[in-house]
Amino acid sequence: MSERAYVEGTIESYLNRLAAADPEPGGGSAAALAGALGAALVSMVTNLTLGKEKFAAVQDDVAELKKRSEALRAKLEELVTLDALAYREVAAAMKMPKDTGEQQEQRRQVMQVALKGAAEVPLKVAEAAVEVAELSLPAAEKGNPNAVSDAGVAVLLADAAAQSAALNARINLVWIDDEDFKRGTWARIEAILSETGRMRDIVLAVTYSKIW
């Protein structure tokens, strides 16, 4: 499966896969998709602003904003599929033989590597999501005011992506033996959740003030 397999199909085909009685794609993949949707909405705001004379003063800033949001969208689109691929590594490790002590130890080692990989993917989702949340602020402040609600939805999706990624990281971290890895990863995620929550409140305040 390619790194973009899930985003290259139709929305319906992805949702059908998500709803199926299979463990992947699951919540981690959906978290990445939420982040990608948020990034796409930031790009939408920029595209509704660029090239319009009334927004001449912010064209350079908005062009840079678009460049960053599109890069984040591409990253998150890949993570939609990469999360599922990381789970497959865990599933493969679980199926390894465990009849002898040697097999059990080999299985444990492979499992630990796979679990770290499965925890690192949602961390990457959260890291990208907080950047989307941060970009939604200039989108709301400098973008076409007719699209300010889209900037608001962008930050909500980014916050949802980060919160969802945190859950998926946590459920893998609990099985990892490396305490330093667990603490370090979770500390980073907690910092991200704090920042996405802060940005959500700021951007929504700006959004509502411009709507009414």
Contacts in CASP RR format, 6 or more apart in sequence:
PFRMAT RR
TARGET T0000
AUTHOR 0000-0000-0000
METHOD contacts of the structure
MODEL  1
MSERAYVEGTIESYLNRLAAADPEPGGGSAAALAGALGAALVSMVTNLTL
GKEKFAAVQDDVAELKKRSEALRAKLEELVTLDALAYREVAAAMKMPKDT
GEQQEQRRQVMQVALKGAAEVPLKVAEAAVEVAELSLPAAEKGNPNAVSD
AGVAVLLADAAAQSAALNARINLVWIDDEDFKRGTWARIEAILSETGRMR
DIVLAVTYSKIW
1 81 0 8 1.000
1 84 0 8 1.000
1 85 0 8 1.000
2 8 0 8 1.000
2 81 0 8 1.000
3 78 0 8 1.000
3 81 0 8 1.000
3 82 0 8 1.000
3 85 0 8 1.000
4 77 0 8 1.000
4 78 0 8 1.000
4 81 0 8 1.000
5 81 0 8 1.000
6 14 0 8 1.000
6 17 0 8 1.000
6 25 0 8 1.000
6 29 0 8 1.000
6 80 0 8 1.000
6 81 0 8 1.000
6 84 0 8 1.000
7 14 0 8 1.000
7 33 0 8 1.000
7 36 0 8 1.000
7 77 0 8 1.000
7 80 0 8 1.000
7 81 0 8 1.000
14 25 0 8 1.000
14 33 0 8 1.000
17 25 0 8 1.000
18 25 0 8 1.000
18 26 0 8 1.000
18 29 0 8 1.000
18 30 0 8 1.000
23 87 0 8 1.000
23 91 0 8 1.000
24 83 0 8 1.000
24 84 0 8 1.000
24 87 0 8 1.000
24 88 0 8 1.000
24 91 0 8 1.000
25 80 0 8 1.000
25 81 0 8 1.000
25 83 0 8 1.000
25 84 0 8 1.000
26 83 0 8 1.000
26 84 0 8 1.000
26 87 0 8 1.000
27 83 0 8 1.000
27 164 0 8 1.000
27 167 0 8 1.000
27 168 0 8 1.000
28 83 0 8 1.000
28 121 0 8 1.000
28 122 0 8 1.000
28 125 0 8 1.000
28 164 0 8 1.000
28 165 0 8 1.000
28 168 0 8 1.000
29 79 0 8 1.000
29 80 0 8 1.000
29 81 0 8 1.000
29 83 0 8 1.000
29 84 0 8 1.000
30 164 0 8 1.000
31 83 0 8 1.000
31 122 0 8 1.000
31 125 0 8 1.000
31 129 0 8 1.000
31 160 0 8 1.000
31 161 0 8 1.000
31 162 0 8 1.000
31 164 0 8 1.000
31 165 0 8 1.000
31 168 0 8 1.000
32 76 0 8 1.000
32 77 0 8 1.000
32 79 0 8 1.000
32 80 0 8 1.000
32 82 0 8 1.000
32 83 0 8 1.000
32 125 0 8 1.000
32 161 0 8 1.000
32 165 0 8 1.000
33 76 0 8 1.000
33 80 0 8 1.000
34 129 0 8 1.000
34 157 0 8 1.000
34 158 0 8 1.000
34 160 0 8 1.000
34 161 0 8 1.000
34 164 0 8 1.000
35 76 0 8 1.000
35 125 0 8 1.000
35 128 0 8 1.000
35 129 0 8 1.000
35 132 0 8 1.000
35 157 0 8 1.000
35 158 0 8 1.000
35 160 0 8 1.000
35 161 0 8 1.000
36 73 0 8 1.000
36 76 0 8 1.000
36 77 0 8 1.000
36 80 0 8 1.000
37 157 0 8 1.000
38 73 0 8 1.000
38 132 0 8 1.000
38 136 0 8 1.000
38 153 0 8 1.000
38 154 0 8 1.000
38 155 0 8 1.000
38 157 0 8 1.000
38 158 0 8 1.000
38 161 0 8 1.000
39 69 0 8 1.000
39 70 0 8 1.000
39 72 0 8 1.000
39 73 0 8 1.000
39 76 0 8 1.000
39 128 0 8 1.000
39 132 0 8 1.000
39 135 0 8 1.000
39 154 0 8 1.000
39 158 0 8 1.000
40 69 0 8 1.000
40 73 0 8 1.000
41 136 0 8 1.000
41 150 0 8 1.000
41 151 0 8 1.000
41 152 0 8 1.000
41 153 0 8 1.000
41 154 0 8 1.000
41 157 0 8 1.000
42 65 0 8 1.000
42 66 0 8 1.000
42 69 0 8 1.000
42 132 0 8 1.000
42 135 0 8 1.000
42 136 0 8 1.000
42 139 0 8 1.000
42 151 0 8 1.000
42 154 0 8 1.000
43 66 0 8 1.000
43 69 0 8 1.000
43 70 0 8 1.000
43 73 0 8 1.000
44 147 0 8 1.000
44 150 0 8 1.000
45 139 0 8 1.000
45 140 0 8 1.000
45 143 0 8 1.000
45 144 0 8 1.000
45 147 0 8 1.000
45 148 0 8 1.000
45 150 0 8 1.000
45 151 0 8 1.000
45 154 0 8 1.000
46 62 0 8 1.000
46 63 0 8 1.000
46 65 0 8 1.000
46 66 0 8 1.000
46 69 0 8 1.000
46 139 0 8 1.000
46 143 0 8 1.000
47 66 0 8 1.000
48 143 0 8 1.000
48 144 0 8 1.000
48 146 0 8 1.000
48 147 0 8 1.000
49 55 0 8 1.000
49 58 0 8 1.000
49 59 0 8 1.000
49 62 0 8 1.000
49 142 0 8 1.000
49 143 0 8 1.000
49 144 0 8 1.000
49 147 0 8 1.000
50 59 0 8 1.000
50 62 0 8 1.000
50 63 0 8 1.000
50 66 0 8 1.000
51 59 0 8 1.000
52 144 0 8 1.000
55 62 0 8 1.000
55 142 0 8 1.000
55 143 0 8 1.000
55 144 0 8 1.000
58 142 0 8 1.000
58 143 0 8 1.000
61 138 0 8 1.000
61 142 0 8 1.000
62 138 0 8 1.000
62 142 0 8 1.000
62 143 0 8 1.000
65 135 0 8 1.000
65 138 0 8 1.000
65 139 0 8 1.000
65 142 0 8 1.000
68 131 0 8 1.000
68 135 0 8 1.000
69 132 0 8 1.000
69 135 0 8 1.000
69 139 0 8 1.000
72 128 0 8 1.000
72 131 0 8 1.000
72 132 0 8 1.000
72 135 0 8 1.000
75 124 0 8 1.000
75 128 0 8 1.000
76 125 0 8 1.000
76 128 0 8 1.000
76 129 0 8 1.000
76 132 0 8 1.000
76 161 0 8 1.000
79 121 0 8 1.000
79 124 0 8 1.000
79 125 0 8 1.000
79 128 0 8 1.000
82 121 0 8 1.000
83 121 0 8 1.000
83 122 0 8 1.000
83 125 0 8 1.000
83 168 0 8 1.000
86 114 0 8 1.000
86 117 0 8 1.000
86 118 0 8 1.000
86 120 0 8 1.000
86 121 0 8 1.000
87 118 0 8 1.000
89 113 0 8 1.000
89 114 0 8 1.000
89 117 0 8 1.000
89 118 0 8 1.000
90 111 0 8 1.000
90 114 0 8 1.000
90 115 0 8 1.000
90 118 0 8 1.000
90 172 0 8 1.000
92 114 0 8 1.000
93 107 0 8 1.000
93 110 0 8 1.000
93 111 0 8 1.000
93 113 0 8 1.000
93 114 0 8 1.000
94 111 0 8 1.000
96 103 0 8 1.000
96 106 0 8 1.000
96 107 0 8 1.000
96 110 0 8 1.000
96 111 0 8 1.000
97 103 0 8 1.000
97 107 0 8 1.000
98 104 0 8 1.000
98 107 0 8 1.000
111 175 0 8 1.000
112 176 0 8 1.000
112 177 0 8 1.000
112 178 0 8 1.000
115 172 0 8 1.000
115 173 0 8 1.000
115 175 0 8 1.000
115 176 0 8 1.000
116 176 0 8 1.000
116 178 0 8 1.000
116 181 0 8 1.000
117 172 0 8 1.000
118 172 0 8 1.000
119 169 0 8 1.000
119 172 0 8 1.000
119 173 0 8 1.000
119 176 0 8 1.000
119 181 0 8 1.000
119 185 0 8 1.000
120 185 0 8 1.000
122 165 0 8 1.000
122 166 0 8 1.000
122 168 0 8 1.000
122 169 0 8 1.000
122 172 0 8 1.000
123 165 0 8 1.000
123 169 0 8 1.000
123 185 0 8 1.000
123 188 0 8 1.000
123 189 0 8 1.000
125 161 0 8 1.000
125 162 0 8 1.000
125 164 0 8 1.000
125 165 0 8 1.000
125 168 0 8 1.000
126 161 0 8 1.000
126 162 0 8 1.000
126 165 0 8 1.000
126 166 0 8 1.000
126 169 0 8 1.000
126 188 0 8 1.000
126 189 0 8 1.000
126 192 0 8 1.000
126 193 0 8 1.000
126 196 0 8 1.000
127 188 0 8 1.000
127 192 0 8 1.000
128 161 0 8 1.000
129 158 0 8 1.000
129 159 0 8 1.000
129 161 0 8 1.000
129 162 0 8 1.000
129 165 0 8 1.000
129 192 0 8 1.000
129 196 0 8 1.000
130 158 0 8 1.000
130 162 0 8 1.000
130 192 0 8 1.000
130 195 0 8 1.000
130 196 0 8 1.000
130 199 0 8 1.000
132 154 0 8 1.000
132 155 0 8 1.000
132 157 0 8 1.000
132 158 0 8 1.000
132 161 0 8 1.000
133 154 0 8 1.000
133 155 0 8 1.000
133 158 0 8 1.000
133 159 0 8 1.000
133 162 0 8 1.000
133 195 0 8 1.000
133 196 0 8 1.000
133 197 0 8 1.000
133 199 0 8 1.000
133 200 0 8 1.000
133 203 0 8 1.000
134 195 0 8 1.000
134 199 0 8 1.000
135 154 0 8 1.000
136 151 0 8 1.000
136 152 0 8 1.000
136 154 0 8 1.000
136 155 0 8 1.000
136 158 0 8 1.000
136 199 0 8 1.000
136 203 0 8 1.000
137 151 0 8 1.000
137 155 0 8 1.000
137 199 0 8 1.000
137 202 0 8 1.000
137 203 0 8 1.000
137 206 0 8 1.000
139 150 0 8 1.000
139 151 0 8 1.000
139 154 0 8 1.000
140 148 0 8 1.000
140 151 0 8 1.000
140 152 0 8 1.000
140 155 0 8 1.000
140 203 0 8 1.000
140 206 0 8 1.000
140 207 0 8 1.000
140 210 0 8 1.000
141 206 0 8 1.000
143 151 0 8 1.000
145 210 0 8 1.000
148 206 0 8 1.000
148 207 0 8 1.000
148 210 0 8 1.000
148 211 0 8 1.000
149 207 0 8 1.000
149 211 0 8 1.000
151 203 0 8 1.000
151 206 0 8 1.000
151 207 0 8 1.000
152 203 0 8 1.000
152 204 0 8 1.000
152 207 0 8 1.000
154 203 0 8 1.000
155 199 0 8 1.000
155 200 0 8 1.000
155 203 0 8 1.000
155 204 0 8 1.000
156 200 0 8 1.000
156 204 0 8 1.000
158 196 0 8 1.000
158 199 0 8 1.000
158 200 0 8 1.000
159 196 0 8 1.000
159 197 0 8 1.000
159 199 0 8 1.000
159 200 0 8 1.000
162 192 0 8 1.000
162 193 0 8 1.000
162 196 0 8 1.000
163 193 0 8 1.000
163 196 0 8 1.000
165 189 0 8 1.000
166 189 0 8 1.000
166 192 0 8 1.000
166 193 0 8 1.000
169 185 0 8 1.000
169 186 0 8 1.000
169 189 0 8 1.000
170 186 0 8 1.000
170 189 0 8 1.000
173 182 0 8 1.000
173 185 0 8 1.000
173 186 0 8 1.000
176 182 0 8 1.000
END
